[in-house]
């Protein structure tokens, strides 16, 4: 289910680039830090819907749900969201103050996004994981989302060049041979892909839904496993259409630092 078509919201990018460019949508939940210390106890989280490498944004309607889970306890954060702009388009942000040690799982469930170019609706269940005050237990626990990627490499405290492994789940069960799209968030716009194929990289999971990908440089990396839902939603004309469910996970890798 790789996207090979440019959406209407990306017309400007199409005029500037080559026709037929391969770009993938990604739900994005990007914190200011993925490790919280005593020196900085608050984290700003940015929620958007974008093409992260090409830095082409799309408007994100206020999500259906946004919450954090720590030690099995779920806290609703939807009311804390404030409208902002990411890549020039409507997005959302909040500031979360961490009070106790632990591993914090943040998840966004957006409202369905109708994509006319693909004749379907898109729902990306998007998550990221933050560690606080030295705690590192529970990072490999599922959040119970309809579909999600469960990390098999601790998703914080990693270096550029590490290989990330994850397991794709749908309704709590592994998805054999799931296709996973991968993009680096080209946050400062300093990088250029050598070809269209390099923008969104693709890997297949094994029979147990497990995949491994080596992240070549530091920064935020997004992993998106796409599967078709077993239900339909109506398009703007009232017709029943397929629904693409995305399991999206964002992790951060640091560069080595000199003394």
HUWOJO-V82272 format. One record per residue. RES is the residue in one small letter. PHI is phi in degrees with one decimal (none if undefined). BURIAL is + if it has 16 or more other ideal C-beta (glycine too) atoms within 10 Angstrom, else -. Layout:
((RES PHI BURIAL) (RES PHI BURIAL))
//
This chain:
((x none -) (x -76.0 -) (x -83.6 +) (x -121.0 -) (x -120.7 -) (x -88.4 +) (x -79.0 +) (x -61.2 -) (x -74.2 +) (x -111.5 +) (x -58.5 -) (x -59.8 -) (x -65.2 +) (x -66.8 +) (x -65.2 -) (x -89.9 -) (x -118.7 +) (x -82.3 -) (x -66.6 -) (x 80.8 -) (x -59.5 +) (x -87.9 +) (x -135.6 +) (x -114.6 +) (x -74.3 +) (x -137.8 +) (x -66.0 +) (x -132.2 +) (x -125.9 +) (x -117.0 +) (x -84.5 +) (x -66.5 -) (x -146.9 +) (x -108.1 +) (x -132.4 +) (x -101.8 +) (x -122.2 -) (x -63.8 -) (x -75.7 -) (x -145.8 -) (x -94.8 -) (x -108.9 -) (x -126.9 +) (x -95.4 -) (x -112.2 +) (x -114.2 -) (x -114.8 +) (x -152.5 +) (x -136.9 +) (x -154.3 +) (x -102.3 +) (x -68.1 +) (x -76.3 +) (x -78.9 +) (x 57.6 +) (x -109.2 +) (x -93.4 +) (x -135.3 +) (x -68.1 -) (x -109.7 +) (x -61.8 -) (x -51.1 -) (x -58.1 +) (x -69.1 -) (x -145.9 -) (x -151.9 +) (x -155.0 +) (x -128.2 +) (x -120.8 +) (x -136.5 +) (x 53.2 -) (x 79.8 -) (x -97.6 -) (x -100.6 -) (x -121.9 -) (x -74.4 -) (x -116.1 +) (x -59.2 -) (x -67.4 -) (x -83.5 -) (x -71.3 +) (x -124.0 -) (x -68.2 -) (x -148.0 -) (x -124.0 -) (x -130.5 +) (x 55.1 +) (x 79.2 -) (x -127.4 +) (x -59.0 +) (x -147.4 +) (x -140.1 +) (x -147.8 +) (x -153.3 +) (x -114.3 -) (x -115.3 +) (x -95.5 -) (x -89.9 +) (x -106.4 -) (x -134.2 -) (x -60.2 -) (x 158.3 +) (x -111.0 +) (x -109.9 +) (x -103.2 +) (x -102.6 +) (x -138.3 +) (x -119.4 +) (x -113.1 +) (x -81.1 +) (x -69.3 -) (x -57.0 +) (x -109.3 +) (x -81.4 -) (x -112.8 +) (x -62.6 -) (x -64.2 -) (x -111.2 +) (x 60.2 -) (x -157.2 +) (x -98.5 +) (x -122.4 +) (x -131.1 +) (x -107.1 +) (x -79.4 +) (x -114.6 +) (x -142.6 +) (x -146.6 +) (x -129.4 +) (x -121.5 +) (x -105.3 +) (x -131.7 +) (x 56.3 -) (x 89.3 -) (x -72.8 +) (x -149.0 -) (x -110.7 -) (x 97.8 +) (x -68.6 +) (x -97.9 -) (x -91.7 -) (x -64.7 -) (x -90.6 +) (x 84.1 -) (x -72.5 +) (x -54.9 -) (x -148.8 +) (x -161.9 +) (x -106.2 +) (x -97.1 +) (x -67.5 +) (x -112.7 -) (x -110.5 +) (x -50.9 +) (x -84.8 +) (x -149.1 +) (x 72.0 -) (x -112.9 +) (x -106.3 -) (x -54.5 -) (x 99.3 -) (x -67.3 +) (x -97.8 -) (x -93.7 +) (x -121.0 -) (x -147.1 +) (x -118.5 +) (x -88.5 +) (x -117.9 +) (x -131.6 +) (x 54.1 -) (x 81.9 -) (x -113.3 -) (x -60.1 +) (x -105.1 +) (x -61.0 -) (x 57.8 -) (x -61.2 +) (x -93.4 +) (x -120.5 +) (x -93.1 +) (x -131.6 +) (x -141.1 +) (x -87.4 +) (x -77.3 +) (x -80.4 +) (x -58.8 -) (x -97.4 -) (x 70.3 -) (x -86.1 -) (x -104.5 -) (x -132.3 -) (x -77.6 -) (x -70.2 -) (x -156.7 -) (x -58.1 -) (x -63.4 -) (x -80.4 -) (x -66.6 +) (x -115.6 +) (x -92.2 +) (x -132.4 -) (x -138.7 -) (x -103.9 -) (x -74.1 +) (x -85.2 -) (x -65.1 -) (x -100.6 -) (x 78.6 +) (x -101.0 +) (x -131.9 +) (x -136.6 -) (x -143.1 +) (x -91.1 -) (x -88.3 +) (x -77.7 -) (x -150.6 -) (x -72.0 +) (x 124.8 +) (x -87.8 +) (x -116.5 +) (x -109.2 +) (x -120.0 +) (x -131.7 +) (x -100.3 +) (x -109.3 +) (x -143.3 +) (x -86.4 -) (x -71.3 +) (x -92.1 -) (x -143.4 -) (x -120.2 -) (x -129.1 -) (x -81.7 -) (x -81.7 +) (x -58.0 -) (x -90.1 -) (x 86.4 -) (x -92.5 -) (x -73.1 -) (x -132.8 +) (x -65.1 -) (x -125.5 +) (x -95.5 +) (x -101.8 +) (x -109.6 +) (x -100.0 +) (x -117.3 +) (x -131.7 +) (x -113.1 +) (x -129.7 +) (x -119.3 +) (x -122.0 +) (x -95.2 -) (x -79.7 -) (x -63.4 -) (x -110.5 -) (x -77.6 -) (x -68.6 -))
//
